Amino acid sequence: MEGTTVRSAGKLITLTAVALLGAGIFLAGCKSAPPLTADQAQAMIQAKYDQTAPTGITISVTDLGMRQGIAAKYWTRTTIYPNHYWADFTLTPDGKKVVALPGGGDVIQWRPQGLSDTKYAYMITTVQANHLRALNVRNIQSETLPGASQAMGADYDEGIDFTGVPGPLVDIAHNPGNQLSTQHHADFALVSGAWKLQSIE
């Protein structure tokens, strides 16, 4: 009876050891992913933006912006039409250095629907070209991504970089009617033990 008990105890120890060894192998194959910090995610998104060609900033210019542009000596009124609310504004030499007009040329054709048309706007583009900026990375969490064993997602703001843009144009860009940032979502996948940016939505 005692010999049977010893053999049973030995068998139990052996089975326990095998079970622990198997658990160790399983856990070794399921190593936890390294954390993805907001700074790391932002750096990867920004690197993606920096790989694209820089572009000028499109600015919506309303009546207020037109007056600001005149004060900054970027354009001057050269023609006023009989209805008294249509006008042509010509870029000054200083204006040509900082502003590009749709289709080229140097004349802003101001054509509102009437004297009370406060929603009319004319689109201009800055000569200064910059990359977009990734800002305010947040809501980093696990997600499912096709083809990826482990994935993370994060929300962030895509913002305009005004570096090199003259102050008066920056002021015009901050007027109502201009959107200076938009919200986006980025997907990251774990590749060879490191997080890689997969896509931006």
PLY file of the C-alpha trace (Angstrom):
ply
format ascii 1.0
element vertex 201
property float x
property float y
property float z
element edge 200
property int vertex1
property int vertex2
end_header
0.00 0.00 0.00
2.83 2.33 0.88
4.64 1.55 -2.39
1.49 2.36 -4.34
1.24 5.69 -2.54
4.86 6.56 -3.35
4.42 5.65 -7.02
1.23 7.76 -7.20
2.97 10.72 -5.60
5.85 10.41 -8.04
3.48 10.28 -10.98
1.67 13.41 -9.67
4.95 15.29 -9.38
5.90 14.28 -12.92
2.54 15.35 -14.35
2.75 18.67 -12.48
6.23 19.31 -13.87
5.06 18.55 -17.41
2.07 20.85 -16.96
4.25 23.67 -15.67
6.72 23.17 -18.51
3.90 23.32 -21.04
2.53 26.47 -19.45
5.99 28.01 -19.61
6.30 27.24 -23.30
2.82 28.66 -23.93
3.57 31.89 -22.05
6.92 32.24 -23.82
5.07 32.12 -27.12
2.63 34.81 -25.98
4.96 37.56 -24.84
3.16 40.76 -24.00
3.56 43.56 -26.53
5.65 46.60 -25.57
3.58 49.64 -24.61
2.72 52.20 -27.29
3.07 55.67 -25.83
1.48 58.85 -27.16
4.93 60.25 -27.98
5.85 57.14 -30.00
2.55 57.19 -31.89
2.88 60.91 -32.64
6.44 60.48 -33.90
5.40 57.73 -36.33
2.44 59.73 -37.64
4.56 62.85 -38.05
7.23 60.86 -39.89
4.54 59.76 -42.34
3.46 63.38 -42.91
7.08 64.48 -43.34
7.53 61.95 -46.16
4.95 63.77 -48.27
5.64 66.97 -50.20
4.90 70.16 -48.21
1.98 72.24 -49.46
0.70 75.76 -49.09
-2.13 76.51 -46.67
-5.53 77.20 -48.21
-7.25 80.11 -46.46
-10.87 81.17 -46.76
-11.01 84.97 -46.94
-14.26 86.68 -45.96
-15.04 90.40 -45.92
-13.12 90.69 -42.64
-10.13 88.95 -44.18
-10.23 91.21 -47.22
-10.01 94.24 -44.97
-7.16 92.66 -43.03
-5.32 91.97 -46.29
-5.73 95.60 -47.38
-4.37 96.77 -44.01
-1.39 94.43 -44.42
-0.83 95.81 -47.93
-1.20 92.37 -49.55
-3.79 93.62 -52.05
-5.47 96.84 -53.06
-8.84 97.55 -54.69
-8.37 98.44 -58.34
-11.91 98.16 -59.72
-15.39 98.65 -58.25
-18.48 97.69 -60.26
-21.78 99.61 -60.66
-23.58 97.40 -58.12
-21.06 98.61 -55.51
-20.45 95.18 -53.99
-18.42 93.54 -56.75
-14.79 94.56 -56.94
-11.37 93.51 -58.17
-8.38 93.56 -55.85
-4.85 93.33 -57.22
-2.01 91.75 -55.30
0.76 94.13 -54.32
4.44 93.18 -54.72
4.42 92.16 -51.04
1.22 90.17 -51.55
2.71 88.22 -54.45
5.51 87.07 -52.16
3.15 85.44 -49.68
-0.10 84.60 -51.51
-1.05 82.53 -54.57
-4.48 82.80 -56.22
-6.59 80.01 -57.74
-5.61 79.51 -61.37
-2.71 81.92 -61.05
-2.81 85.62 -61.84
-2.77 88.52 -59.42
-6.41 89.69 -59.34
-8.92 88.71 -56.67
-12.36 88.81 -58.26
-14.65 89.60 -55.35
-18.18 88.51 -56.33
-20.61 88.27 -53.35
-24.34 87.81 -53.94
-25.16 91.19 -52.45
-24.20 93.85 -49.92
-25.52 91.70 -47.07
-23.77 88.51 -48.23
-21.53 87.90 -45.22
-20.87 84.25 -46.08
-19.08 84.90 -49.36
-15.41 83.90 -49.27
-12.47 83.82 -51.65
-9.85 81.08 -51.37
-6.15 81.90 -51.38
-3.07 79.75 -50.75
0.09 80.67 -48.90
3.34 80.64 -50.85
4.98 79.17 -47.76
4.64 75.39 -47.93
4.66 73.22 -44.80
3.87 69.71 -43.67
0.79 68.90 -41.64
1.28 68.32 -37.92
0.17 65.42 -35.74
-1.14 66.74 -32.42
-2.89 65.61 -29.23
-2.56 61.83 -29.59
-5.09 60.15 -27.30
-7.37 57.14 -26.71
-4.63 54.58 -27.33
-6.18 51.13 -27.03
-6.02 47.58 -28.35
-7.93 46.79 -31.54
-8.30 44.12 -34.17
-6.44 44.68 -37.44
-6.59 42.23 -40.37
-3.28 40.44 -40.80
-1.84 41.64 -37.48
-1.38 39.41 -34.44
-1.54 42.44 -32.16
-2.72 45.94 -32.97
-3.34 49.30 -31.34
-5.33 52.32 -32.41
-5.12 56.00 -31.46
-7.03 59.19 -32.16
-5.21 62.44 -32.90
-5.64 65.90 -34.41
-4.19 66.80 -37.79
-3.21 70.45 -37.60
-1.82 73.18 -39.81
1.76 74.35 -39.33
2.03 78.10 -39.74
5.82 78.21 -39.51
7.13 80.86 -41.91
3.67 82.30 -42.63
3.43 86.09 -42.00
1.39 87.17 -38.98
-1.37 88.95 -40.93
-2.05 85.81 -42.99
-2.13 83.73 -39.80
-4.71 86.15 -38.39
-6.84 85.81 -41.54
-6.59 82.02 -41.30
-7.98 82.18 -37.76
-11.13 83.97 -38.87
-14.44 82.05 -38.89
-14.82 79.78 -41.91
-11.36 78.23 -41.65
-10.79 74.77 -40.18
-7.36 74.60 -38.63
-7.48 70.98 -37.45
-9.37 67.74 -38.09
-9.63 64.54 -36.06
-8.13 61.33 -37.41
-7.50 57.74 -36.32
-4.23 55.84 -36.75
-3.73 52.05 -36.72
-0.53 50.40 -35.50
0.58 46.76 -35.80
3.24 44.86 -33.88
5.95 43.82 -36.36
9.02 41.91 -35.15
8.45 43.13 -31.61
8.05 46.82 -32.50
5.04 48.99 -33.27
4.66 50.17 -36.87
2.15 52.66 -38.33
-0.19 50.78 -40.65
-2.79 53.30 -41.77
-4.40 56.69 -41.12
-8.12 57.28 -41.38
0 1
1 2
2 3
3 4
4 5
5 6
6 7
7 8
8 9
9 10
10 11
11 12
12 13
13 14
14 15
15 16
16 17
17 18
18 19
19 20
20 21
21 22
22 23
23 24
24 25
25 26
26 27
27 28
28 29
29 30
30 31
31 32
32 33
33 34
34 35
35 36
36 37
37 38
38 39
39 40
40 41
41 42
42 43
43 44
44 45
45 46
46 47
47 48
48 49
49 50
50 51
51 52
52 53
53 54
54 55
55 56
56 57
57 58
58 59
59 60
60 61
61 62
62 63
63 64
64 65
65 66
66 67
67 68
68 69
69 70
70 71
71 72
72 73
73 74
74 75
75 76
76 77
77 78
78 79
79 80
80 81
81 82
82 83
83 84
84 85
85 86
86 87
87 88
88 89
89 90
90 91
91 92
92 93
93 94
94 95
95 96
96 97
97 98
98 99
99 100
100 101
101 102
102 103
103 104
104 105
105 106
106 107
107 108
108 109
109 110
110 111
111 112
112 113
113 114
114 115
115 116
116 117
117 118
118 119
119 120
120 121
121 122
122 123
123 124
124 125
125 126
126 127
127 128
128 129
129 130
130 131
131 132
132 133
133 134
134 135
135 136
136 137
137 138
138 139
139 140
140 141
141 142
142 143
143 144
144 145
145 146
146 147
147 148
148 149
149 150
150 151
151 152
152 153
153 154
154 155
155 156
156 157
157 158
158 159
159 160
160 161
161 162
162 163
163 164
164 165
165 166
166 167
167 168
168 169
169 170
170 171
171 172
172 173
173 174
174 175
175 176
176 177
177 178
178 179
179 180
180 181
181 182
182 183
183 184
184 185
185 186
186 187
187 188
188 189
189 190
190 191
191 192
192 193
193 194
194 195
195 196
196 197
197 198
198 199
199 200
